[in-house]
Amino acid sequence: MVSASLDFDRPGKQQGFLQVPYSHNLGGWANVCVPATILSRGRGPTVLALGGNHGDEYQGQIALMKLARDLPLSLVKGRLILIPSLNFPAARAATRLSPIDGMNMNRAFPGHAEGSVTSQIAHYLATTLFPLSDVVIDIHSGGRSMEFVPSSTMHLVADRDQRARMFAAMLAWNADFSFLYADIAGTGLLPVEAENQGKLVVTTEMGGGECVPAAVHRVTQEGLRNVLIHVGVLKGQEQTRKSLGKPPAILTQALDREDYLLAPESGVLEVCVDLGARVKRGQTLGFIHHLERPDRAPERLTARSSGYLVTMRAPCLAQQGDCVAVVAQRVTPRQVLNA
């Protein structure tokens, strides 16, 4: 059902749209038009770079819009497909989920050709764009719900060669933290679908919240360009943290459910540890205060393992079951590559 106003085989630079049929009260023959840019020149890999998987995560959307406008075609070696705002209805509404169908794009894969708008977009990626691509980059942040220490991220995929290529690309982002994560909130993730198709997949969690500091934009935009050089689709000299005069990235993983702290009750969250700080097992991370019963002692949140506080809830109000913090353990490259 999805069509593209772009020719994926044509060299040069094109700006167009993925067009998704969508009938609504004031538009019987309407489409949702998802902006996309292709830069294609010579031989090289095909890289699909995505922002706005969740509409309220703007770091990647801004980075990809700037790249689509400003990147000279002469620097491209292969084909670069840029989709800054994948969940376009959600991006326009500043929401995590699509306001059209209520779906989470990152739980919609592999999608359905004749499903809702979100499901159709997922199906088009899974059946058309992923098979075209060698590399898939999916740029996330915490959006309005979470605040992350800016991190490049990946899954611990089973295929050792694929894992090694993903690990090298993750480190090429040159973020201070790299983070291996688990899926504790359902299936249907975009990165998993791409991984299952054998692609080199790079993901991020670039901060969060509605106010994005300049430093987070810098690490998002500079890291993206460096990864594109690393995978061979852009000309240029790849930078490493050593060449930039920085220490090695802090490599962490949170692969167990107990690493993800959920609010035991609804209330107001007080965080007591700085984001990115080292914590010890049993250490107090924060409290849930009770709005209706200020006379009650707050619920204490404690670390179940030692590691780093890599993310915390952004809004102070939390509902029972909301993830309020994640503690990730430090690991070595050998542990990651040989696990």
URDARA-V990681 format. One line per field, one symbol per residue. phi: phi as a letter, one per 40 degrees, with the letter a starting at -180 (. if undefined). psi: psi as a letter, one per 40 degrees, with the letter a starting at -180 (. if undefined). A space follows every 10 residues. Layout:
# URDARA-V990681
phi: ???
psi: ???
This chain:
# URDARA-V990681
phi: .cbbcbbccc chbbbaacbb dacbdbacbc bcbccabbbb agcicbbbbb bgdbccbbdc ccdccccccb ccdcccbhbb bbbcbcccdc cccfbcbccc bgccdcbbcc gbcbccdccc cdccccbbcc ccbcbbbbcb bcfccbbbcd acbacccccc cccccccccd cccgccbbbc bbcbbhbgcd dccccccgcc bbbabcgigc bbcdcccccc cccdcccccd cgcbcicccb ccccgbcdcc cbabbbdccb cbccacibcb cbbcdgccbb dgcccibbcc ccbccccccc bbccacibcc aacccccbcd gccbabbbcc bbdccccbc
psi: dhihfiheeh iahihaihhh hhhadegdfi ihhhiihhhh haiaihhhhh ifdhdehedd ddddddddde hhdeehgbhh hhgdgdgddd ddefidihed eeihdeeeie ahdfaidddd ddddddeddd ddidhhhhhi aeaedihihh iiiiigidhd dddddddddd dedfidiihh iihefiafid ddddddeeih hhiiggaaie hhiddddddd dddddddddd eeeiiihhii dddefiiiih hiigeideeh hihdiiahhh hehiheihii heihdaihih ddgeeihihh hiheiibihe iihdidhhih eiheihhhih iiddddde.
